[in-house]
Amino acid sequence: PLWNSYPVEVSLIVTMGSCCGGKESKKGFCPFSLFLFAATGAAFAYHKLQQKKSRDESGAASKPQVVFVLGGPGAGKGTQCELITKRQSGWAHLSAGDLLRAERNSGSKLAELINSKIAAGQIVPAEITVGLLEKAMEDIMAKDKAVTKFLIDGFPRSEGNVTVWKAQMSTKADVQFVLFLDCPEDTMTSRLLERAKTSGRNDDNIDVIRKRFVTFREESMPIVNMYESEGKVRKVIADRDVEEVYKDVAELVWPL
């Protein structure tokens, strides 16, 4: 058509001029049209910003909340986690040690490596542990939509655990704080030896228990201290009656 044969500048003058009663600026542009163009652009940018904000808030809200539960072997981590999940809604308990033991017994390629590490009282490679935790969380939330909060006991136990967790999970879960169950080694030893009578666990013997204490002091306590320096540690004295300990723990997790 004839319109397409006009130069672009002429087309703009005709188009913009028509909305201003045929009056163009000296440069060939209608001021009112320019205002409409700028306003429309600003409105579009604001709309896109609001969409992004909504997506970000939705993503943050959908991320599960996590409380790391730390303490020496026999401090009562599993016991307190089980009480919370039974008495407060929306919580699930994951034991890093239990997940590793289950994988060890599964006959998978990782079984031999995990077994040798646990038997020696050593820490399993972080990538394995974090991968098992992530899968367990996904499985639980897929089965029960009401679960949005996780107590993860026995993790993180080393700097490597922290590094891998942040790399793999920082966008998938929000760590609220670290619950540290503080308990003397003699009390923990007595508990573990008593548990050994019925647990059937090969790491509940005095030699491995001593190795586990050394590992905890050398690798896990620095992690507790690191989180404490960030103001994220909530300490509970754990060499007391189970219900007394639970009362203090419940007060910490109830607001979440």
C-alpha positions as CSV (number, residue, x, y, z in Angstrom):
1,P,0.0,0.0,0.0
2,L,0.9,3.7,-0.5
3,W,1.3,4.1,3.4
4,N,4.2,1.6,3.4
5,S,6.1,3.7,0.8
6,Y,6.3,6.7,3.2
7,P,9.5,7.2,5.1
8,V,9.3,6.1,8.8
9,E,9.6,9.7,10.1
10,V,6.6,10.7,8.0
11,S,4.6,7.8,9.2
12,L,5.3,8.7,12.8
13,I,4.3,12.3,12.2
14,V,1.0,11.3,10.6
15,T,0.2,8.7,13.3
16,M,1.2,10.9,16.3
17,G,-0.1,14.0,14.8
18,S,-3.5,12.6,14.3
19,C,-3.9,12.1,18.1
20,C,-3.1,15.7,18.8
21,G,-5.6,17.3,16.4
22,G,-3.1,17.3,13.6
23,K,-0.5,19.4,15.6
24,E,3.0,18.1,15.7
25,S,6.0,19.4,17.6
26,K,8.8,20.9,15.7
27,K,10.5,17.6,15.7
28,G,7.5,15.8,14.3
29,F,6.3,14.2,17.5
30,C,3.1,14.7,19.5
31,P,3.9,15.5,23.1
32,F,0.7,13.7,24.3
33,S,1.6,10.6,22.4
34,L,5.1,10.7,23.9
35,F,3.5,11.0,27.4
36,L,1.3,8.0,26.7
37,F,4.2,6.0,25.4
38,A,6.3,6.7,28.5
39,A,3.4,6.0,30.9
40,T,2.6,2.8,29.2
41,G,6.2,1.7,29.4
42,A,6.4,2.6,33.1
43,A,3.1,0.7,33.8
44,F,4.4,-2.4,32.0
45,A,7.7,-2.3,33.9
46,Y,5.8,-2.0,37.2
47,H,3.6,-4.9,36.2
48,K,6.6,-7.2,35.5
49,L,8.2,-6.2,38.7
50,Q,5.1,-7.1,40.7
51,Q,4.9,-10.4,38.9
52,K,8.5,-11.2,39.8
53,K,7.9,-10.2,43.4
54,S,4.8,-12.4,43.6
55,R,6.8,-15.4,42.2
56,D,9.6,-14.8,44.6
57,E,7.3,-14.6,47.6
58,S,5.4,-17.7,46.5
59,G,8.7,-19.5,46.1
60,A,9.9,-18.4,49.6
61,A,6.6,-19.4,51.1
62,S,6.7,-22.9,49.5
63,K,10.2,-23.7,50.8
64,P,10.2,-26.0,53.8
65,Q,11.5,-24.7,57.1
66,V,14.4,-26.6,58.6
67,V,15.9,-26.9,62.2
68,F,19.2,-28.6,62.5
69,V,19.4,-30.7,65.7
70,L,23.0,-31.2,66.9
71,G,24.5,-32.8,70.0
72,G,26.9,-35.5,70.9
73,P,26.1,-39.2,70.4
74,G,23.4,-40.1,73.0
75,A,22.4,-36.5,73.7
76,G,18.8,-37.4,72.9
77,K,18.4,-35.8,69.5
78,G,16.2,-38.6,68.1
79,T,14.1,-38.8,71.2
80,Q,13.3,-35.0,71.2
81,C,12.6,-35.0,67.5
82,E,10.1,-37.8,67.8
83,L,8.3,-36.0,70.6
84,I,8.0,-32.9,68.5
85,T,6.6,-34.7,65.5
86,K,4.1,-36.5,67.6
87,R,2.9,-33.5,69.6
88,Q,3.1,-30.7,67.1
89,S,1.6,-30.6,63.6
90,G,3.4,-29.9,60.4
91,W,6.7,-31.4,61.5
92,A,8.7,-34.4,60.1
93,H,11.9,-35.9,61.6
94,L,14.8,-36.9,59.5
95,S,17.9,-38.5,61.0
96,A,21.0,-38.2,58.8
97,G,22.4,-41.3,60.5
98,D,19.2,-43.4,60.0
99,L,19.1,-42.4,56.3
100,L,22.7,-43.5,55.9
101,R,22.1,-46.8,57.7
102,A,19.1,-47.5,55.5
103,E,21.1,-46.8,52.4
104,R,23.8,-49.0,53.7
105,N,21.4,-51.9,54.0
106,S,19.8,-51.3,50.6
107,G,22.5,-53.1,48.7
108,S,23.3,-50.0,46.6
109,K,26.7,-49.0,45.3
110,L,27.1,-46.6,48.2
111,A,26.4,-49.2,50.8
112,E,30.0,-50.4,51.2
113,L,31.4,-46.9,51.5
114,I,28.8,-45.8,54.0
115,N,29.2,-49.0,56.1
116,S,33.0,-48.6,56.4
117,K,32.6,-44.9,57.4
118,I,30.0,-45.5,60.1
119,A,31.8,-48.6,61.5
120,A,34.9,-46.4,61.9
121,G,33.0,-43.6,63.6
122,Q,33.9,-41.3,60.7
123,I,31.7,-38.8,58.7
124,V,30.3,-40.0,55.4
125,P,31.0,-37.7,52.3
126,A,28.7,-34.7,52.5
127,E,27.3,-35.1,48.9
128,I,25.9,-38.5,49.9
129,T,24.2,-37.3,53.1
130,V,22.7,-34.1,51.5
131,G,21.4,-36.1,48.6
132,L,19.7,-38.5,50.9
133,L,18.2,-35.7,53.0
134,E,16.9,-33.9,49.9
135,K,15.3,-37.0,48.5
136,A,13.7,-37.9,51.9
137,M,12.2,-34.3,52.2
138,E,10.8,-34.5,48.7
139,D,9.2,-37.9,49.3
140,I,7.6,-36.8,52.6
141,M,6.2,-33.6,51.2
142,A,4.8,-35.5,48.2
143,K,3.0,-37.9,50.4
144,D,1.8,-35.3,53.0
145,K,1.1,-31.8,52.0
146,A,0.6,-30.7,55.6
147,V,4.3,-31.2,56.3
148,T,6.3,-28.0,55.8
149,K,8.8,-28.2,58.6
150,F,11.7,-30.6,59.2
151,L,13.9,-31.5,62.2
152,I,17.1,-32.9,60.8
153,D,19.2,-34.5,63.5
154,G,22.9,-35.3,63.3
155,F,23.5,-32.8,60.6
156,P,25.5,-30.8,59.7
157,R,28.5,-32.5,61.4
158,S,31.3,-31.0,59.5
159,E,32.4,-27.9,57.4
160,G,31.9,-30.1,54.3
161,N,28.3,-30.8,55.3
162,V,27.6,-27.0,55.6
163,T,29.3,-26.2,52.3
164,V,27.4,-28.9,50.3
165,W,24.1,-28.1,52.0
166,K,24.4,-24.4,51.1
167,A,25.4,-25.3,47.5
168,Q,22.5,-27.8,47.0
169,M,19.8,-26.7,49.3
170,S,20.0,-22.9,50.0
171,T,17.3,-22.3,47.4
172,K,15.1,-25.2,48.4
173,A,14.9,-24.9,52.2
174,D,15.2,-22.3,54.9
175,V,17.3,-23.1,58.0
176,Q,15.6,-21.4,60.9
177,F,18.2,-22.2,63.6
178,V,20.4,-24.9,65.1
179,L,19.0,-26.7,68.2
180,F,22.0,-27.8,70.3
181,L,21.4,-30.5,73.0
182,D,24.3,-30.0,75.4
183,C,25.0,-33.2,77.4
184,P,28.1,-34.5,79.3
185,E,30.0,-37.4,77.7
186,D,29.6,-39.7,80.7
187,T,25.8,-39.3,80.5
188,M,25.9,-39.9,76.8
189,T,28.1,-43.0,77.2
190,S,25.7,-44.5,79.7
191,R,22.8,-43.9,77.4
192,L,24.5,-45.5,74.4
193,L,25.6,-48.6,76.3
194,E,22.1,-49.0,77.6
195,R,20.8,-48.6,74.0
196,A,23.3,-51.2,72.7
197,K,21.4,-53.9,74.6
198,T,18.5,-53.7,72.2
199,S,19.5,-51.5,69.3
200,G,21.6,-54.0,67.3
201,R,23.7,-51.1,66.0
202,N,27.4,-51.9,65.4
203,D,28.4,-48.4,66.4
204,D,27.0,-48.8,70.0
205,N,30.1,-50.3,71.5
206,I,32.6,-48.6,73.8
207,D,35.5,-48.4,71.3
208,V,33.4,-46.9,68.5
209,I,31.6,-44.6,71.0
210,R,34.9,-43.1,72.0
211,K,35.8,-42.5,68.4
212,R,32.5,-40.9,67.8
213,F,33.1,-38.5,70.7
214,V,36.5,-37.5,69.2
215,T,34.9,-36.9,65.8
216,F,32.1,-34.9,67.4
217,R,34.6,-32.7,69.4
218,E,36.9,-32.1,66.5
219,E,34.5,-31.7,63.6
220,S,31.0,-31.0,64.8
221,M,31.6,-28.6,67.7
222,P,33.4,-26.1,65.4
223,I,30.1,-26.1,63.4
224,V,28.1,-25.4,66.5
225,N,30.5,-22.6,67.3
226,M,30.2,-21.2,63.8
227,Y,26.4,-21.1,63.9
228,E,26.6,-19.6,67.4
229,S,28.7,-16.8,66.1
230,E,25.9,-16.1,63.6
231,G,23.3,-16.0,66.4
232,K,21.6,-19.2,65.1
233,V,22.2,-21.6,68.0
234,R,19.5,-22.4,70.6
235,K,21.1,-24.4,73.4
236,V,19.1,-26.8,75.7
237,I,20.7,-28.7,78.6
238,A,20.0,-32.3,77.8
239,D,21.2,-34.3,80.8
240,R,17.7,-34.0,82.4
241,D,14.4,-35.9,82.4
242,V,13.1,-36.3,78.8
243,E,10.0,-34.3,79.5
244,E,11.9,-31.4,81.1
245,V,14.1,-31.2,78.0
246,Y,11.1,-31.4,75.7
247,K,9.4,-28.5,77.4
248,D,12.4,-26.2,76.6
249,V,12.7,-27.6,73.0
250,A,8.9,-27.2,72.4
251,E,9.1,-23.5,73.4
252,L,11.8,-23.0,70.7
253,V,10.0,-24.7,67.8
254,W,6.4,-23.7,68.6
255,P,6.6,-20.2,67.0
256,L,7.7,-21.7,63.6
